[in-house]
Amino acid sequence: MSNNPDRYKMHPVRRSTHEVRIGSVTIGGNNPVAVQSMTNVPTLDTAACVRQVAAVRAAGGRIVRLTAQGPREAENLREIAGQLCRAGMADVALVADIHFRPDVALIAARYVDKVRINPGNYRDPGGELFRELLAVCRDRRVALRIGVNHGSLSPRIVERWGDTPEGMVESAMEFLRVCRGEGFDQAVVSMKSSNVRVMVAAYRLLVRQMDREGMTFPLHLGVTEAGDGMEGRVKSAVGIGSLLAEGIGDTIRVSLTEPPENEIPVGLMLADYFAAIRTDGDWYARGAGAGPGIAGYIDMCSKPDIIGTAGGESGVRRRATGETSGKTHTSGSSAESTSDDSGKGGGAVIPGGAGSSAESAPGESCPQVVPAQRLTDRVGNIGGGGTPLLYGELDAGALNGIRSGAVMVPESPQDTDVPAGYYWERQIWTGAAGRPVLLAREYTLTDAERFFVRAAADFGMPLLDGLADAVRLRNSVSLEWPAGEPVSEDRVALAIMQAARVRISHTEYIACPGCGRTQYDLQGTLAEIRRRTNHLKGLKIGVMGCIVNGPGEMADADYGYVGEGAGRVSLYKGRQLVRRAVPEQDAVEALVGIIKENGDWQEP
């Protein structure tokens, strides 16, 4: 086998976009992927905003967004911009975040470098307010972000398209067509969701539609309400990394329920990891896809066989494969599993892909984590033994071995780039002819955060696209996260699977990062809710700063905790409001009570 690392290098075509200038920062074209964040203090608190912008800048971020929920906040952006300029930080691009009130965007556009609007807040994309905003932006050379969120589509879009990726795409395209008609090209688009599968599907569909209509607007990537800690970083890396690996994305924001400056290092890790993507290569020409374009055109709608367990006996569970069509509904394609963290367990719903509502037959199991110390035994129990191969070593004899019943265990060297790895995973899956595929990768990283961000970026795409039945990841160096707590490789693998919605093994927290609209201790409350509920495997709990990011953005959460105003919280069961205006000091206990009332509580 060759040890030449160049053997494993492939450079997919980065999607061609035109340049958009945001203050002193230019994105799109051949510019590096830009990393940004958002303040979480009140926009009327000028000093606090300036301090947070400075912290983000010191961490390496050059684009910072601030909420402008009303005219007073929008007007104060002028004072914030002035203080930053006087402090020598004029190189930071300021973005105004507008919700509910399109008229406020007209004020904010006079003072910032970019305005982010939500199409769901405009009754008519071709109406007077939007055209007036385009005129102001053109005159002041202000950029615009068309920021579509899965949970806040307009009633008109939902009525026709449902709460789906297709609806998200149509919502964005309506506004982009108006921009093109008005000769305004300084627009950026985002398609955010807290469900990674929905998010990735929406961006892929959007790229297709823009290509059909000859549009080259840059894309802003992000998984909204990703949460905090290791899980928040993994969830963001699965979604953002999968798209960057396909050449999609010009600027990114990692949304963490933590101080804003904590988001920047994670974003830089992802941007730097995929910096090898070039415009001088053709991934498709080397067999990675079925047609011209980028790898993003691979739909998440095929599933291979599943390695799993049933009744304590290892075995292979068959599942029909093939593409399906239709809409991806609000719930996405989550997999509810009774399995424990060791990879042993009972039946589960196997997710279809975007555009698929297929489910597994009773008794089938989710993709498995195969810890390093159990690899030989686990593969042996499945049957046929393992065939360890390096990516790039797939000759006819190896494929014949897979067809005769061997389980494929591809070993990837650390210096294999992600696109190359994904290319070989597709070849393995195709050549396996129905046999289960186990993907393995070993790292030698000395930083825990970098380890699980890279692992999530590596394994996210094949899991989302149904190309893996089992995974094994390990790091040759012992790591801790946070300080004093050893990193469990199995836990990281399970977090990656949960982010990809192929295996649900623990409580998931859909938590927004907070902004100037938040009027309670969001980070402290999330920590307390996690402490009280993290033993409830399979539940999804939304913790949202305000009603703007409330019921819609936590669309598929089982329970929700939503800030309503100063010291008040509303509690939800699904999308149903259960209790309104609960005093903050009583709200966590009230949430636990609602979970108990609905029969979803288990004692720790």
C-alpha positions, 0 to 999 in steps of 0.5 A: 500500500502506498504511503504517499499522502498525495494519493488521498488528496482530492479538491472538489470545485468550490461553488462559484459565487460573486463577491459581496462587500461587508464593510472592510470584509469581502466574501464570495469569489476566491476570498477565504471563508469568513467567520462571524459571531453575534453579541448577546447583550442589549443593543442599547448598552453601548459599552457592553456591545463594544466590549463584546465586539472587541472580544470577537475581534481579538478571537479572529472574527471580523463580522459581528451581528447585533439585534435591532428589534426596534427603532431605538436599538437601530438608532444606537447602532450609529453610536456603537459604530462610532465608538468602535471607529474611535477605538481603532476597530473600524475593520469590524463589519457590523450587521443589524439583525431585524425581526418582525419590523421591516421598517426598522431595517430602513433605519439600521441600514443607515449605520451598518455594513449589512442588514439581515432580514427574515423573509417571513416578516415581509408580506410581499417580497416585491412590496414597497418596504423591501424595494425601499430597503434595496434602494437604501442599501444600494446608495450606502453600499450596504450588503443584505442577508436574506436569512431564512429560518426553518421555524419562521416561514411566512404563513403564505409559504407554509400554506403552499409548501409546508414547513419544509426545505422546499418551502425554505428555498422558495422563500429565499428565491422570491427575494433573490428574484426581486434583488436580481430584478432591481439590479442588486447583487450585494446579497447573501443567503442563509437557510438555517435550522436546528435540525441538521438534516433539514439545514443541509437539505435546504442548502443543497436544494437552494444551490440547485435552484440558484444554479438553474436560474443562473444565480451566484449569490454567496451563502452564509452557513449555520446550524441555528440553536446548536446549544453549548459544549461538545454537543453544540460544537459537534452539531455545528461541525456536522452541518457546516462541515458537510456543506464546506466539504462539498464546496458550499459556503462563503461565511459561517457562524457557529451558534453556541450558547456561550460567550460570542468569542467562543464561537470564533475558534470553532468557526476558524477550525472548520474554515481552515480545515476545508481551506484545501478546497480549490477551484482547479480540481474536478471531483466529479471527473474522478467519479465522486458523483453522477453528473456535472456540478458539486457534490452537494447535489447528492440527495440524502435519500438512500440508506444501506443495510444496518449493522445492529443488535436485536435481543442481544444478538448481533446481526444485520437488518435488511432495509429497502434502498432507493430514492424517494421523492416528496417533502421533508416535514417539520420533524425532519427524520429523527431516529428514536432509539432505545439503545444505550451508549455502548451500541447495544439496544433494541428497535429504532426508527431508521431515518430516511433522507431529505425527501424521504419518509421511509422508516425501518421495520420493527427490530431494526437498529441504528448505526452503531458505535464500534469502540476500538477495544471491541472492533475485532469482536464486533466485526467478527460477530457481524459475520465474515470478518473485516477487510481493513483497507486504506482509502484509495486501495479499492481494487477489484479483488477488494470489492469481490471480497466485500461482495462475498460477505466481508465487512468493509472496515476502511482505515483513513490516515489523518492527512486524508482530506474530507472530500477524498474520504467521502469519495472513497466512502461512496465507492465503498458503499457502491462496491459493498453490494448490500453489505454493511460498511464500517468507517474508521478513522484515527487522530493524533490531535492534542486539542480536545475541541479540535478532535471532536470538531474534525471528527464531526466534519469527517463523519457527518457527511457519510452519516447524513447521506446513509453511507455508514452503518457503523463508525469507529473513531479514536485519538491516540492522545488522551484528551480532556474536555473541559479541564479535568474531564476525560474525553470519551471517544464513544460519546463523541461518536454518539454525539455525531450520530445524534447530530446527523439524526441517525441515532438518538442516544441522549437528551438533545438541547436545542438552545439559542446563543442569546442576543440583546433580546434575551432578558434572563440568564440563558447560559446559566438556565441551560446548565441547570436544565441540563443538570436536571434532565440530561438523564432523559434519553431521547428527549429534545428540549428547547431553551430559547432566549425570546419569542423571536427564536421560540416555538418556530425555531425549536420546531421539533423539540418535545418541550420548550423553555422560552423567554417572554420578558423580564423575569418571565418564561413560557413553557411548551409541550411541542408547539403547544403553549402550556404555561405562560409568564412563569416567574424565572425562579420557578420555571425550571421546576415547572418544566420538570413538572410538565415533563412528569405530567406527560409521562416522559420523566424517569428518575435519574 
